[in-house]
């Protein structure tokens, strides 16, 4: 099953964004997702990984919860 990791900057106050993204992913995919992990970071980081692959990085992409959920979709139900 799919593991999603959301690494967010604690000093920047990005916890709310991380929670929004994790909630949207769980709402969309439910039991098809094995885990959504919130990982603390710093230096402005906000990166979403699905099965170890970066699907969103705020340094390269515009923050959009729906776009992040769409980026995770190809990993859901995929076999290794």
N, C-alpha and C positions, 0 to 999 in steps of 0.2 A: 504494500500500500504506500501511499504518498506521504512524505514528511515535508512539511513546510516550515521554514525558519524565517522569522522576521527579526532582523538585527536593527536596533534603533538607538539613537543617541539619548542617553539619560539627561545629561546637563542641558540639552537643547529642548527638553520637554516634549519629545516625540512619542511618549508612551500612549497618548490618546490616539495618535495615528496608527500605531502598531495594534492597539486594541480594535480600532475600527476595521482594519484590514483582516485581522484574525477572525473577528465576528462575521464579516462578509464571506470569507472563505468557508467557515464552518456552516454558515447558513446556506450557502450555495451547494456545497458538496457533502455535508453531513458525515455519515459513516463511511463514505468513500475515502476520507482522509484519515490516515493513521494518527497523525500528530500535527499540531500547530504549536511551535515553540517560539516564545518571545525571548530574545537574547539581548542582554544589555551591551551597550557600546558607548563610544564617545566620538569626538572629532566630527560631529555632524552626520554620522552614518545613518542611513535608512536603506537597508537592502533586504529584498525578499528572495529567498532561495526555495526551489522545489526540487527535492531529491538531490540537493547539492549544487544545482545549476542556478545561476543568478537569473531571475525573471524580471526583477525591477531593481534599479539603483537610482536614487534621487539625484545623483550627480549627472546621470545621463537621460533620465526620463522625467516627465511632468507627473506630479502626484495625482493619481486618479484611481480611487478604490476599484471601480468597475474594470478599468484596464488591467489592474493587477490581478483581479480574479480571472479575467480572460487569459492572462499570461500563465496562470497556474493550471488552467483547464487541460492542456495537452498532457500534463503529468499525472492527472487523476485517472486511475484505472490502467495506466501503462504498466507493462511488465518489464522487468529488468533483463 
